[in-house]
Amino acid sequence: MAGEDWGLTPKGFYRPEYVQILNAIEYRARELFGDNVNLTVRSPLGILLRIDAWMLNILFGVLEKVYNSRFVDTSEGNSLYNLGRMIGMYLLPAGKATGYVTIEGTEGTVIPAGYLLSTPGGLQYTVMREEIIGAEGKILALIQAVQTGREYNTDAGTIINIVNPAAVRGIKGVCNESPVINGRERETDAEYRDRYYKSVDYAGGVNTEAVRAALLQDVQGVYTAYVYENDSDMYDPVYKLPPHSIEAVVYGGLDEDIARAIYERKAGGIQTNGNKSVPVMTNSEQLIDISFSRPDLINIYIKIFNLETNEDFPGEDTIKEAVINFIGGDASGGLGIGADVPYQGIPAVIMQIKGILDFDFVIGKSAENLNREKVEIGIREKAVTSADKVVIE
């Protein structure tokens, strides 16, 4: 490659190697001093040319880093973090693992903030705010690791020890029924890049579409989610939302993961609404209660009759499976939140099964009230069905 093709080119930045630079300098020296000039390793001119080539190699390396610092894929360190700051993203410091623990004990027992629990291996966690055990004899408490680091991420059923049993009387036992997570070391460049691309992929950054995208893409087990918003100063009678609030209606996923995703994506100062409330620990160690809703599950009953099939028909269980996949079950997706169950959509699903020639059916919200029209579903409801609710006569 000729010297004019070095550095910034239409194809990007090209950094020549040391040997290429030295060959180009020696070629130019022979043009100026003649072909018989002594450019060997130990000649005075040869030594000077090699010093120049070494310095130019360092210079091209610096120029390459300057060029690469403009792009997220190739920048490193502070150059990478500066690119993130342009979209409001900052490097995550080392973080403490957080989770929930069930504490069993006598009704009325007060569990103070800072109460210490641990794993059999000695990893310690503190209760983040004061809790009082109710009539059911147990309470779900938010806990946080004493120190930062991934080693404090622990599986369910591992936080079972009380560090100082005599500190509070009336506690019978503790156990985390779900994993304790989010303990981390200082974020690496690779992790920062991955988070950068996820951030710019979400539409709007902090609007309701961004919250919904985060729920669907980041929270494991979420099948469908909708986020409603009231940006006015008045109560919204249609969506039943207080002023300046949002409400996420989510089907699937763990409560703690959903609350964390909503907190990370909602705009500052906007209140959350819903029938569930989960405390979230911020990076400033402030507890924020995040509310969201679970949809009311509406059971859908279907009766299929006058079924005609041929020898290719695999069996009635395939019909039930197809209908459940279309509408949704207690542990599966299907139709979205607020989506009506279309009467005309059922035949299209069933007729895809081999061997079915003809059939008739009725549908409804109860086994006693079935008809031939769509089933309407509210904006905070989700249609579900099961094998026992799909009857084939």
Secondary structure, 3 states (H helix, E strand, C coil): CCHHHCEEECCEEECCCHHHHHHHHHHHHHHHHCCCCCCCCCCHHHHHHHHHHHHHHHHHHHHHHHHHCCCCCCCCHHHHHHHHHCCCCCCCCCECCEEEEEEEECCCCEECCCCEEECCCCCEEEECCCEECCCCCEEEEEEEECCCCHHHCECCCCCCEECCHHHCCCEEEEECCCCEECCECCCCHHHHHHHHHHHHHCCCCCCHHHHHHHHHHHCCCEEEEEEEEECCCCCECCCCECCCEEEEEEEECCHHHHHHHHHHHCCCCCEECCCEEEEEECCCCCEEEEEEECCEEEECEEEEEEEEECCCCCCHHHHHHHHHHHHCCCCCCCCCCCCCECCCHHHHHHCCCCCEEEEEEEEEEECCEEECCCECCCCCEEEECCHHHEEEC
